[in-house]
């Protein structure tokens, strides 16, 4: 058994699953309890704008404040390695630019990307993934 806790990058879909108590929220909470997770700035941006659009200013502000209190390392900056890795993901996979950036952080930090976005599955041979139950649309 590996005694070192795995490192995770949390996608916006995982954070929203936690906040909205969707399927998989318990797994997100379990990962957060390990205190070895990363939250790229792009996740804060995505959760904020999605919340702003769907729930309004007050809820978006509340969610942003909650994210900043999570027991995670927030990565506020992008460097050339993130830029180039994300560019390769975007060029050769059907993935949004924001998700390419988030995936690049997972790759470069040798972390598992915790998500519930089927778009990431195209990167299964490039990064470590853990899928939460996808939403039924």
C-alpha positions as CSV (number, residue, x, y, z in Angstrom):
1,X,0.0,0.0,0.0
2,X,1.3,3.5,-0.9
3,X,1.8,5.4,2.3
4,X,2.1,8.8,0.6
5,X,-1.2,10.4,-0.2
6,X,-1.9,10.9,-3.9
7,X,-1.9,14.5,-5.1
8,X,-5.1,15.7,-6.8
9,X,-6.0,18.6,-9.0
10,X,-9.7,19.4,-8.6
11,X,-11.6,20.4,-11.7
12,X,-14.5,22.9,-11.5
13,X,-16.9,20.1,-12.0
14,X,-15.6,18.4,-8.8
15,X,-15.9,21.6,-6.8
16,X,-19.5,22.2,-8.1
17,X,-20.4,18.6,-7.3
18,X,-19.2,19.2,-3.7
19,X,-21.1,22.6,-3.4
20,X,-24.3,21.2,-4.9
21,X,-24.1,17.8,-3.1
22,X,-24.2,16.0,-6.4
23,X,-23.2,12.3,-6.9
24,X,-19.5,12.1,-6.1
25,X,-19.5,14.9,-3.5
26,X,-18.4,12.5,-0.8
27,X,-15.4,11.5,-2.8
28,X,-14.4,15.2,-3.3
29,X,-14.7,15.7,0.5
30,X,-12.5,12.6,1.1
31,X,-9.9,13.9,-1.3
32,X,-9.9,17.3,0.3
33,X,-9.5,15.7,3.8
34,X,-6.1,14.4,2.6
35,X,-4.9,18.0,2.4
36,X,-2.8,17.3,-0.7
37,X,-4.9,18.9,-3.4
38,X,-4.3,21.6,-6.0
39,X,-6.8,24.2,-7.2
40,X,-5.6,26.0,-10.4
41,X,-6.8,29.6,-10.7
42,X,-8.8,28.6,-13.8
43,X,-11.1,26.4,-11.5
44,X,-11.9,29.5,-9.4
45,X,-12.6,31.5,-12.5
46,X,-14.9,28.8,-14.0
47,X,-16.9,28.1,-10.8
48,X,-17.3,31.9,-10.3
49,X,-18.5,32.7,-13.8
50,X,-20.8,29.6,-13.9
51,X,-22.3,30.6,-10.5
52,X,-22.6,34.2,-11.5
53,X,-24.5,33.2,-14.7
54,X,-26.7,30.5,-13.1
55,X,-27.2,31.7,-9.5
56,X,-26.4,35.4,-9.3
57,X,-23.8,37.7,-7.7
58,X,-24.3,36.9,-4.1
59,X,-24.0,33.1,-4.6
60,X,-21.0,33.5,-6.9
61,X,-19.3,35.6,-4.3
62,X,-20.1,33.1,-1.5
63,X,-18.8,30.2,-3.6
64,X,-15.6,32.1,-4.4
65,X,-15.0,32.8,-0.7
66,X,-15.6,29.1,0.1
67,X,-13.1,27.9,-2.5
68,X,-10.5,30.2,-1.0
69,X,-11.0,28.5,2.4
70,X,-10.6,24.9,1.1
71,X,-7.6,23.0,2.4
72,X,-5.9,23.2,-1.1
73,X,-2.9,24.8,-2.6
74,X,-4.3,27.5,-5.0
75,X,-2.0,28.0,-8.0
76,X,-2.5,31.6,-9.1
77,X,0.1,31.8,-11.9
78,X,0.9,30.2,-15.2
79,X,4.4,29.5,-16.5
80,X,5.7,28.5,-19.8
81,X,5.5,24.7,-19.0
82,X,1.7,25.1,-18.3
83,X,1.2,27.1,-21.4
84,X,3.0,24.7,-23.7
85,X,1.4,21.6,-22.2
86,X,-2.1,23.2,-22.4
87,X,-1.4,24.2,-26.0
88,X,-0.6,20.6,-26.9
89,X,-3.7,19.3,-25.2
90,X,-5.9,21.9,-26.9
91,X,-4.3,21.3,-30.3
92,X,-4.7,17.5,-30.4
93,X,-7.8,16.8,-28.2
94,X,-11.4,18.0,-28.3
95,X,-11.1,20.0,-25.0
96,X,-11.9,23.5,-24.0
97,X,-9.0,25.9,-23.4
98,X,-9.9,26.2,-19.7
99,X,-9.9,22.4,-19.3
100,X,-6.6,22.1,-21.2
101,X,-5.0,24.5,-18.7
102,X,-6.4,22.6,-15.7
103,X,-5.2,19.3,-17.2
104,X,-1.8,20.8,-17.8
105,X,-1.5,21.5,-14.1
106,X,-2.4,17.9,-13.3
107,X,0.2,16.6,-15.8
108,X,3.0,18.9,-14.5
109,X,2.3,18.2,-10.9
110,X,2.0,14.5,-11.5
111,X,-1.5,14.7,-9.9
112,X,-4.7,12.9,-10.5
113,X,-7.4,15.1,-12.1
114,X,-10.6,14.6,-10.2
115,X,-13.6,15.6,-12.4
116,X,-17.0,14.8,-13.8
117,X,-16.5,16.1,-17.3
118,X,-16.4,13.5,-20.1
119,X,-14.3,15.9,-22.2
120,X,-11.2,14.9,-20.1
121,X,-11.5,11.3,-21.2
122,X,-9.6,12.1,-24.4
123,X,-6.6,12.8,-22.2
124,X,-6.7,9.4,-20.5
125,X,-3.3,8.4,-22.0
126,X,-1.7,11.7,-21.1
127,X,-2.7,12.3,-17.5
128,X,-4.1,10.4,-14.5
129,X,-7.8,10.8,-14.2
130,X,-10.4,9.9,-11.6
131,X,-14.0,10.4,-12.9
132,X,-16.9,11.1,-10.6
133,X,-20.3,10.1,-11.7
134,X,-21.2,12.1,-14.8
135,X,-24.4,14.1,-14.8
136,X,-27.4,12.7,-16.7
137,X,-28.3,15.4,-19.3
